[in-house]
Amino acid sequence: MCIFTFLNNIVKYIYLLVLSVFVVSCGSKQENKEEIKPKPLMTLVQSHAKTAPVLPTFYDEVKDWKYLKEVDSFFVKYQKISPNEALSNAVELKDLVKSLKDSLKPKKFDIPSVNARINILYNEVLRLADITEISAIESAEVNNQVDKTMSAFSDINTKINTVLAKIRFENEIDIDVDFIGLDSTRLDTVSKKSIDLRMKEKLIEKNNLDKGSRKRQ
């Protein structure tokens, strides 16, 4: 009888030992699963293309444009940002862009082409801010709207570069760019020598036309 009791106790101990090992093993596996569980997509940091800058050669022309510089600085944090962070900063960004739109601009930039691009940026920022009210928004939709907003600001800086390049070019050659038919977006690739040559060719053409007109008379 004692032998059977002894064997029965051993079986119980073995059973409890196996059961304990099984429980610990399952717990470890569960912990490992929790550790490798992917983060929610709204918290994953996304990289976005940098906004196009005002060219260094034109820095002095925009150094006193307060709100343009503030918006430009604010967009730096959007280069690497999660959808949640992008939305949490959207209202502040909207206020900055509204100030850029409504405030007094340097005279040379207070023109329809620049103002139109600022309005487009404001509309994109409004859409980004509106997304904060949508509870079921997907991370891809937020990232896409961030890209659109940053692209809209790039368009403003690109236009500023074009405006300043045209003004500088016209000042250097003392003639309207439209008169000689040059593309002001490619001014940096045009040499002074080729400009002079083109102007001379146009003058020769004009003289020839005048001579032909006098002969017919």
Secondary structure, DSSP 8 states (H G I E B T S, - for coil): -HHHHHHHHHHHHHHHHHHHHHHHHHHHHHHHHHHT----GGGS-EE--------GGGHHHHTT-HHHHHHHHHGGGGSEE-HHHHHHTHHHHHHHHHHHHHS---GGG-SHHHHHHHHHHHHHHHHHHHHTT-TT--HHHHHHHHHHHHHHHHHHHHHHHHHHHHHHHHHHHTS-HHHHT--GGGGGG--HHHHHHHHHHHHHHHHHHHHHHHHH-
